[in-house]
């Protein structure tokens, strides 16, 4: 192993007071990143927003001290401040760890600029460059691909038919370019090697038949270093006029960014190791086999997959590592008008560069380092693409929305007299009890899905016939005084333009239908629930269960926090859920059914109704009551806030479902005699 570089002399010269220092004008490039690090990287006093020094800089001075990073071999870009376009690493890290920014790839002696007005003089002996065990691998030599131009035709990820046999999913470094700035090129993590050449981190579409086994090998192509949460504590030296100085150290919860695993979000499958087990560790440079057994009676629907390693989910999934899962409908499950629709997969990913860069920095990340502060939505890896449709034809839009925290409220606005009709078929991969349901907009938040039938008509005349799928910016989360607007507002902007070819024809209206359901999704509104299975759940830090916080308050991966409770398998449970107005509640393995809602659906229409099924839910309608079956699968059943940063910080817990594996609830067929527990029971009834 190459020896670490040694620093022989270091001196620092502080900057003089500047106009920016007094004005608190947020002019520093590190401003508004939710970290009071500006005194280290910029002139003191330039960040009113983060540092709270909104009084002209005269009474409060705050200084952040970042711990120096260990040097494994020199010039290895392992420093948390490497590859950010600023040669400040001699001050922020041990000298000589940043070949990329400081061009010190051999022996370097001289002065580097740490920040505006602050210099560090270094006399450092640096070993020659070259990889060494335990160091970050060289970044891909090829530049990031140029972003697909706005208005390009929508592309689709490669599809993998699970029935064809085992396949590989490669988790690796992906170079990307901001669609808003072609010079802003950076790296993220994802499954680009498997998606058919999209030039994006999005993975392939897994197409699954009920009864299939998803056989895949997850290959983690990333390497070390892989900082743990103790490697990068948040340490602050705070000085307040009249009170003196003191040191603050805060536990960091973003870490292990190069360890991964796989969560099949929405699938009704086992959580045992080798299946949907989010406690699996796929460490850098290793592979893990998954054999996920999809039940024969699984309902057809739209789901997705993404990494779910605790402390790293936001950076990995929020950085684009995700993909769609389509469970196919069995023949005869839907009327022809539905079964024969042309399907259009829309995988929507909101990328918040500022927020993601902050999270990545907390984790000591050397990859996700964009310059920009914007947020944008890409669809199938593209920014504002177009999609061609025929006038009057029904299309099934399979829509998945992936984000760290911000939601979207989608509507379709026509131009030049065009109009588009939205008929809701399913949410979170489960068909409505009676479908379709006409809606004017659809609420999406992190993890939400919807299947919407869309039919468009053109107005009179010969002009362009088009419509825009856009997010109208209306609130999805409840607003809290301590949160900024970006935490609560929905995204506002255009997503996909629909280019409609005039045909002069119109498909018939969709028939109203009641689809036969597997018994694990039988309507529970008439069920009798044993008092021992009624509980209260508060989705908040600590995840209160019947008023009690879990041991350790916030969830920990290692050593793993004990389960919140034991729940019997094969029974119906009723939960009264609080705080889901701000924290979307996601439940693994089993869906839950809305029973009552604490207020009206403020979406302005009937997008939510009692009886609907979800695995993730967020809406500003107060306390909700839900029911679910703990159907057949024993073991861990995870519940958490699906704002991924909150989950990484510990807003998560799990239940231990106990009893005889395979136990089904005996009352399902009494409530719904048409429900089925085998593959042969599918069908529908026209209403």
Protein Blocks (a to p, Z undefined) as FASTA:
>chain_A
ZZddddfbdcdddddddfklmnonopafkgonlpafklmmmcehiamklnopanoommbc
cdddddddddfkgpnlpafkgonopafklmmmcehiamklnopabccdddddfbghiacd
dddddddedddehiacdddfbdcdddddehiacdddddddfknopcdddddddddddfkb
mklccddddjklmnoonopabdcdddddehiacddddddfbdcddddfklmccdddddde
hiapcddddddfbehklbccdddehiacdfbehiacfkbccdehiacdddddddfklccd
ddddddfbehilmmmmmnopacdddddddehkacfklmmpccdddddddddfklmmmmmm
mnopakbccfbfcdcddeehiahiaddddehiacddddddddfklccddddddeehiacd
dddfbgghiacfbdcdddfbdcddehiacdddddddddedjbdcddddddehiafbdcdf
kbcfklmmcceddfbdcddddehiacdddddddddddfklgcfklpccdfklgccdddde
hiagehiacehhiacfbdcdddfbdcdehiacddddehklmmccddehiacddfbdcbdc
fkopakbcghiacfbdcddebjaddddddehiacjdddddfbfklmmnopacddddedje
hiacfklmmmmmmbcfbfklgccddZZ
